[in-house]
Amino acid sequence: MQWSDIHEIAAALYDKYPDVSPLVVRFTDLHNWVVDLDGFDDDHLRGGEKVLEAIQMAWIEESK
């Protein structure tokens, strides 16, 4: 998984943290959770605010 796999990351976060509302997750925590996902293999520094925002929005959609 790489930062560009927004929907795959969102689905993995939803599966790993089913009781967490993506609306209350701080970007620093979200970044750490993404890089800790099984199968994540990308440069940790590439996960900027815009990418994290896109992941958060996809996670919100996934949780509906």
MMTF fields as JSON, N, C-alpha, C and O atoms, coordinates in Angstrom:
{
  "mmtfVersion": "1.0.0",
  "mmtfProducer": "UNKNOWN",
  "numBonds": 255,
  "numAtoms": 256,
  "numGroups": 64,
  "numChains": 1,
  "numModels": 1,
  "chainsPerModel": [1],
  "groupsPerChain": [64],
  "chainIdList": ["A"],
  "bondAtomList": [4, 2, 8, 6, 12, 10, 16, 14, 20, 18, 24, 22, 28, 26, 32, 30, 36, 34, 40, 38, 44, 42, 48, 46, 52, 50, 56, 54, 60, 58, 64, 62, 68, 66, 72, 70, 76, 74, 80, 78, 84, 82, 88, 86, 92, 90, 96, 94, 100, 98, 104, 102, 108, 106, 112, 110, 116, 114, 120, 118, 124, 122, 128, 126, 132, 130, 136, 134, 140, 138, 144, 142, 148, 146, 152, 150, 156, 154, 160, 158, 164, 162, 168, 166, 172, 170, 176, 174, 180, 178, 184, 182, 188, 186, 192, 190, 196, 194, 200, 198, 204, 202, 208, 206, 212, 210, 216, 214, 220, 218, 224, 222, 228, 226, 232, 230, 236, 234, 240, 238, 244, 242, 248, 246, 252, 250],
  "bondOrderList": [1, 1, 1, 1, 1, 1, 1, 1, 1, 1, 1, 1, 1, 1, 1, 1, 1, 1, 1, 1, 1, 1, 1, 1, 1, 1, 1, 1, 1, 1, 1, 1, 1, 1, 1, 1, 1, 1, 1, 1, 1, 1, 1, 1, 1, 1, 1, 1, 1, 1, 1, 1, 1, 1, 1, 1, 1, 1, 1, 1, 1, 1, 1],
  "groupList": [{"groupName": "MET", "atomNameList": ["N", "CA", "C", "O"], "elementList": ["N", "C", "C", "O"], "formalChargeList": [0, 0, 0, 0], "bondAtomList": [1, 0, 2, 1, 3, 2], "bondOrderList": [1, 1, 2], "singleLetterCode": "M", "chemCompType": "L-PEPTIDE LINKING"}, {"groupName": "GLN", "atomNameList": ["N", "CA", "C", "O"], "elementList": ["N", "C", "C", "O"], "formalChargeList": [0, 0, 0, 0], "bondAtomList": [1, 0, 2, 1, 3, 2], "bondOrderList": [1, 1, 2], "singleLetterCode": "Q", "chemCompType": "L-PEPTIDE LINKING"}, {"groupName": "TRP", "atomNameList": ["N", "CA", "C", "O"], "elementList": ["N", "C", "C", "O"], "formalChargeList": [0, 0, 0, 0], "bondAtomList": [1, 0, 2, 1, 3, 2], "bondOrderList": [1, 1, 2], "singleLetterCode": "W", "chemCompType": "L-PEPTIDE LINKING"}, {"groupName": "SER", "atomNameList": ["N", "CA", "C", "O"], "elementList": ["N", "C", "C", "O"], "formalChargeList": [0, 0, 0, 0], "bondAtomList": [1, 0, 2, 1, 3, 2], "bondOrderList": [1, 1, 2], "singleLetterCode": "S", "chemCompType": "L-PEPTIDE LINKING"}, {"groupName": "ASP", "atomNameList": ["N", "CA", "C", "O"], "elementList": ["N", "C", "C", "O"], "formalChargeList": [0, 0, 0, 0], "bondAtomList": [1, 0, 2, 1, 3, 2], "bondOrderList": [1, 1, 2], "singleLetterCode": "D", "chemCompType": "L-PEPTIDE LINKING"}, {"groupName": "ILE", "atomNameList": ["N", "CA", "C", "O"], "elementList": ["N", "C", "C", "O"], "formalChargeList": [0, 0, 0, 0], "bondAtomList": [1, 0, 2, 1, 3, 2], "bondOrderList": [1, 1, 2], "singleLetterCode": "I", "chemCompType": "L-PEPTIDE LINKING"}, {"groupName": "HIS", "atomNameList": ["N", "CA", "C", "O"], "elementList": ["N", "C", "C", "O"], "formalChargeList": [0, 0, 0, 0], "bondAtomList": [1, 0, 2, 1, 3, 2], "bondOrderList": [1, 1, 2], "singleLetterCode": "H", "chemCompType": "L-PEPTIDE LINKING"}, {"groupName": "GLU", "atomNameList": ["N", "CA", "C", "O"], "elementList": ["N", "C", "C", "O"], "formalChargeList": [0, 0, 0, 0], "bondAtomList": [1, 0, 2, 1, 3, 2], "bondOrderList": [1, 1, 2], "singleLetterCode": "E", "chemCompType": "L-PEPTIDE LINKING"}, {"groupName": "ALA", "atomNameList": ["N", "CA", "C", "O"], "elementList": ["N", "C", "C", "O"], "formalChargeList": [0, 0, 0, 0], "bondAtomList": [1, 0, 2, 1, 3, 2], "bondOrderList": [1, 1, 2], "singleLetterCode": "A", "chemCompType": "L-PEPTIDE LINKING"}, {"groupName": "LEU", "atomNameList": ["N", "CA", "C", "O"], "elementList": ["N", "C", "C", "O"], "formalChargeList": [0, 0, 0, 0], "bondAtomList": [1, 0, 2, 1, 3, 2], "bondOrderList": [1, 1, 2], "singleLetterCode": "L", "chemCompType": "L-PEPTIDE LINKING"}, {"groupName": "TYR", "atomNameList": ["N", "CA", "C", "O"], "elementList": ["N", "C", "C", "O"], "formalChargeList": [0, 0, 0, 0], "bondAtomList": [1, 0, 2, 1, 3, 2], "bondOrderList": [1, 1, 2], "singleLetterCode": "Y", "chemCompType": "L-PEPTIDE LINKING"}, {"groupName": "LYS", "atomNameList": ["N", "CA", "C", "O"], "elementList": ["N", "C", "C", "O"], "formalChargeList": [0, 0, 0, 0], "bondAtomList": [1, 0, 2, 1, 3, 2], "bondOrderList": [1, 1, 2], "singleLetterCode": "K", "chemCompType": "L-PEPTIDE LINKING"}, {"groupName": "PRO", "atomNameList": ["N", "CA", "C", "O"], "elementList": ["N", "C", "C", "O"], "formalChargeList": [0, 0, 0, 0], "bondAtomList": [1, 0, 2, 1, 3, 2], "bondOrderList": [1, 1, 2], "singleLetterCode": "P", "chemCompType": "L-PEPTIDE LINKING"}, {"groupName": "VAL", "atomNameList": ["N", "CA", "C", "O"], "elementList": ["N", "C", "C", "O"], "formalChargeList": [0, 0, 0, 0], "bondAtomList": [1, 0, 2, 1, 3, 2], "bondOrderList": [1, 1, 2], "singleLetterCode": "V", "chemCompType": "L-PEPTIDE LINKING"}, {"groupName": "ARG", "atomNameList": ["N", "CA", "C", "O"], "elementList": ["N", "C", "C", "O"], "formalChargeList": [0, 0, 0, 0], "bondAtomList": [1, 0, 2, 1, 3, 2], "bondOrderList": [1, 1, 2], "singleLetterCode": "R", "chemCompType": "L-PEPTIDE LINKING"}, {"groupName": "PHE", "atomNameList": ["N", "CA", "C", "O"], "elementList": ["N", "C", "C", "O"], "formalChargeList": [0, 0, 0, 0], "bondAtomList": [1, 0, 2, 1, 3, 2], "bondOrderList": [1, 1, 2], "singleLetterCode": "F", "chemCompType": "L-PEPTIDE LINKING"}, {"groupName": "THR", "atomNameList": ["N", "CA", "C", "O"], "elementList": ["N", "C", "C", "O"], "formalChargeList": [0, 0, 0, 0], "bondAtomList": [1, 0, 2, 1, 3, 2], "bondOrderList": [1, 1, 2], "singleLetterCode": "T", "chemCompType": "L-PEPTIDE LINKING"}, {"groupName": "ASN", "atomNameList": ["N", "CA", "C", "O"], "elementList": ["N", "C", "C", "O"], "formalChargeList": [0, 0, 0, 0], "bondAtomList": [1, 0, 2, 1, 3, 2], "bondOrderList": [1, 1, 2], "singleLetterCode": "N", "chemCompType": "L-PEPTIDE LINKING"}, {"groupName": "GLY", "atomNameList": ["N", "CA", "C", "O"], "elementList": ["N", "C", "C", "O"], "formalChargeList": [0, 0, 0, 0], "bondAtomList": [1, 0, 2, 1, 3, 2], "bondOrderList": [1, 1, 2], "singleLetterCode": "G", "chemCompType": "PEPTIDE LINKING"}],
  "groupTypeList": [0, 1, 2, 3, 4, 5, 6, 7, 5, 8, 8, 8, 9, 10, 4, 11, 10, 12, 4, 13, 3, 12, 9, 13, 13, 14, 15, 16, 4, 9, 6, 17, 2, 13, 13, 4, 9, 4, 18, 15, 4, 4, 4, 6, 9, 14, 18, 18, 7, 11, 13, 9, 7, 8, 5, 1, 0, 8, 2, 5, 7, 7, 3, 11],
  "groupIdList": [1, 2, 3, 4, 5, 6, 7, 8, 9, 10, 11, 12, 13, 14, 15, 16, 17, 18, 19, 20, 21, 22, 23, 24, 25, 26, 27, 28, 29, 30, 31, 32, 33, 34, 35, 36, 37, 38, 39, 40, 41, 42, 43, 44, 45, 46, 47, 48, 49, 50, 51, 52, 53, 54, 55, 56, 57, 58, 59, 60, 61, 62, 63, 64],
  "secStructList": [7, 7, 6, 6, 7, 2, 2, 2, 2, 2, 2, 2, 2, 2, 2, 2, 7, 6, 6, 1, 7, 4, 4, 4, 7, 7, 2, 2, 2, 2, 2, 2, 2, 2, 2, 6, 1, 6, 6, 7, 7, 1, 7, 4, 4, 4, 7, 7, 2, 2, 2, 2, 2, 2, 2, 2, 2, 2, 2, 2, 2, 2, 2, 7],
  "xCoordList": [0.838, 0.0, 0.889, 1.93, 0.455, 1.192, 0.227, -0.99, 0.782, -0.051, -1.13, -2.202, -0.873, -1.844, -3.025, -4.017, -2.927, -4.003, -5.014, -5.245, -5.604, -6.466, -7.598, -7.807, -8.324, -9.497, -9.092, -9.781, -8.011, -7.511, -7.066, -7.327, -6.402, -5.979, -7.203, -7.245, -8.194, -9.412, -10.122, -10.587, -10.204, -10.846, -10.054, -10.641, -8.74, -7.901, -8.044, -8.08, -8.125, -8.32, -9.685, -9.807, -10.696, -12.041, -12.053, -12.679, -11.37, -11.306, -10.517, -10.889, -9.436, -8.561, -9.124, -8.914, -9.831, -10.365, -11.87, -12.298, -12.673, -14.102, -14.886, -15.94, -14.388, -15.114, -14.619, -15.062, -13.699, -13.14, -13.815, -13.923, -14.261, -14.815, -13.666, -12.853, -13.587, -12.508, -12.561, -11.575, -13.689, -13.832, -13.037, -12.735, -12.703, -12.02, -10.539, -9.849, -10.056, -8.66, -7.765, -7.996, -6.743, -5.78, -4.907, -4.653, -4.456, -3.639, -2.336, -1.846, -1.77, -0.537, -0.814, -0.006, -1.962, -2.331, -2.658, -2.236, -3.406, -3.771, -2.521, -2.44, -1.564, -0.308, 0.356, 0.775, 0.455, 1.088, 0.314, 0.912, -1.001, -1.813, -1.637, -1.575, -1.557, -1.385, -0.043, 0.014, 1.026, 2.342, 2.49, 3.358, 1.652, 1.69, 0.795, 0.796, 0.03, -0.858, -0.042, 1.007, -0.547, 0.081, 0.043, -1.0, 1.154, 1.215, 1.548, 1.704, 1.665, 2.019, 3.51, 4.325, 3.855, 5.263, 5.541, 5.685, 5.613, 5.889, 6.7, 6.824, 7.243, 8.026, 7.131, 6.129, 7.487, 6.663, 6.536, 5.553, 7.499, 7.488, 6.544, 6.255, 6.062, 5.188, 3.74, 2.931, 3.413, 2.034, 1.735, 1.668, 1.555, 1.282, -0.193, -1.014, -0.496, -1.844, -2.909, -3.99, -2.63, -3.621, -3.925, -5.08, -2.905, -3.105, -3.888, -4.806, -3.528, -4.234, -5.691, -6.571, -5.95, -7.317, -8.121, -9.269, -7.517, -8.192, -8.465, -9.529, -7.513, -7.71, -8.839, -9.695, -8.842, -9.891, -11.274, -12.223, -11.385, -12.676, -13.109, -14.282, -12.175, -12.498, -12.892, -13.779, -12.249, -12.586, -13.997, -14.752, -14.345, -15.702, -16.71, -17.723, -16.445, -17.347, -17.421, -18.493, -16.281, -16.217, -17.051, -17.643, -17.098, -17.796, -19.297, -20.014, -19.79, -21.24, -21.958, -23.177],
  "yCoordList": [-1.169, 0.0, 1.241, 1.281, 2.242, 3.493, 4.645, 4.456, 5.841, 6.998, 7.226, 7.739, 6.863, 7.086, 6.115, 6.313, 5.084, 4.086, 4.546, 3.862, 5.699, 6.363, 5.461, 5.327, 4.849, 4.056, 2.752, 2.293, 2.167, 0.957, 1.268, 0.491, 2.39, 2.813, 3.075, 2.65, 3.769, 4.072, 2.793, 2.7, 1.824, 0.551, -0.176, -0.767, -0.136, -0.792, -0.112, -0.783, 1.211, 1.943, 1.631, 1.452, 1.566, 1.229, -0.164, -0.374, -1.1, -2.465, -2.521, -3.246, -1.76, -1.813, -1.0, -1.359, 0.081, 0.966, 1.179, 2.304, 0.123, 0.237, 1.147, 1.661, 1.35, 2.152, 3.599, 4.365, 3.965, 5.314, 6.148, 5.719, 7.332, 8.248, 8.971, 9.612, 8.878, 9.561, 11.084, 11.771, 11.6, 13.043, 13.582, 14.774, 12.713, 13.18, 12.801, 13.088, 12.167, 11.725, 12.884, 13.507, 13.161, 14.203, 13.689, 12.49, 14.599, 14.208, 13.531, 12.649, 13.926, 13.266, 11.807, 10.935, 11.537, 10.154, 9.403, 8.26, 10.037, 9.398, 9.005, 7.898, 9.894, 9.604, 8.373, 7.473, 8.328, 7.19, 5.9, 4.844, 5.981, 4.781, 4.25, 3.038, 5.148, 4.722, 4.019, 2.93, 4.624, 4.01, 2.704, 1.892, 2.492, 1.242, 0.151, -0.972, 0.46, -0.557, -1.683, -1.454, -2.905, -4.046, -3.806, -3.463, -3.983, -3.829, -2.429, -2.209, -1.464, -0.122, -0.067, -0.414, 0.373, 0.38, 1.595, 1.483, 2.752, 3.984, 4.892, 4.638, 5.939, 6.906, 7.585, 8.205, 7.471, 8.021, 9.539, 10.107, 10.193, 11.653, 12.184, 13.38, 11.319, 11.765, 11.979, 12.498, 11.597, 11.722, 13.099, 13.295, 14.055, 15.43, 15.66, 14.744, 16.9, 17.259, 16.962, 16.485, 17.232, 16.981, 15.493, 15.107, 14.668, 13.221, 12.729, 11.92, 13.214, 12.807, 13.255, 12.531, 14.425, 14.91, 13.99, 13.657, 13.587, 12.686, 11.334, 10.749, 10.843, 9.568, 9.71, 8.832, 10.812, 11.034, 11.071, 10.477, 11.765, 11.844, 10.468, 10.108, 9.71, 8.357, 7.458, 6.615, 7.629, 6.852, 7.201, 6.321, 8.48, 8.897, 8.213, 7.696, 8.205, 7.529, 6.028, 5.427, 5.44, 3.996, 3.662, 2.586, 4.566, 4.281, 4.474, 4.143, 5.009, 5.218, 3.942, 3.945],
  "zCoordList": [0.0, 0.0, 0.0, 0.656, -0.747, -0.807, -0.536, -0.524, -0.317, -0.003, -1.06, -0.738, -2.289, -3.362, -3.31, -4.011, -2.498, -2.362, -1.309, -0.311, -1.547, -0.569, -0.086, 1.119, -1.002, -0.621, 0.061, 0.973, -0.36, 0.29, 1.722, 2.64, 1.903, 3.239, 4.11, 5.265, 3.567, 4.321, 4.763, 5.899, 3.88, 4.226, 5.307, 6.214, 5.22, 6.221, 7.577, 8.609, 7.58, 8.838, 9.435, 10.647, 8.606, 9.076, 9.704, 10.742, 9.082, 9.626, 10.934, 11.856, 11.011, 12.183, 13.354, 14.512, 13.06, 14.098, 13.894, 13.633, 14.008, 13.691, 14.641, 14.268, 15.856, 16.828, 16.91, 17.766, 16.015, 16.022, 14.929, 13.781, 15.306, 14.315, 13.62, 14.285, 12.303, 11.592, 11.752, 11.485, 12.179, 12.352, 13.548, 13.605, 14.491, 15.702, 15.74, 16.718, 14.691, 14.658, 14.222, 13.186, 15.028, 14.664, 13.521, 13.414, 12.676, 11.528, 11.955, 11.25, 13.092, 13.551, 13.874, 13.556, 14.509, 14.811, 13.527, 13.35, 12.636, 11.374, 10.595, 10.063, 10.529, 9.83, 10.437, 9.709, 11.75, 12.419, 12.184, 11.975, 12.218, 11.994, 10.577, 10.371, 9.603, 8.209, 8.033, 7.461, 8.515, 8.294, 9.074, 8.755, 10.093, 10.858, 10.284, 10.788, 9.238, 8.646, 8.022, 7.419, 8.18, 7.504, 6.001, 5.445, 5.366, 3.918, 3.452, 2.251, 4.372, 3.953, 3.681, 4.535, 2.481, 2.074, 1.196, -0.021, 1.839, 1.108, 2.023, 3.221, 1.45, 2.204, 3.232, 2.874, 4.494, 5.567, 5.466, 5.944, 4.861, 4.774, 3.703, 3.676, 2.825, 1.739, 2.188, 1.419, 3.385, 3.87, 4.412, 5.625, 3.518, 3.914, 4.223, 4.175, 4.537, 4.97, 3.916, 4.261, 2.65, 1.598, 1.46, 1.275, 1.547, 1.456, 2.669, 2.533, 3.849, 5.064, 5.028, 5.494, 4.488, 4.327, 3.412, 3.707, 2.316, 1.377, 2.025, 1.824, 2.797, 3.507, 4.516, 4.624, 5.254, 6.241, 5.577, 6.087, 4.447, 3.753, 3.245, 3.345, 2.709, 2.239, 3.408, 3.269, 4.543, 5.741, 6.223, 6.638, 6.166, 6.543, 5.632, 6.104, 4.338, 3.394, 3.678, 3.613, 3.991, 4.294, 5.524, 5.6, 6.472, 7.733, 7.651, 8.596, 6.529, 6.366, 6.022, 5.852]
}
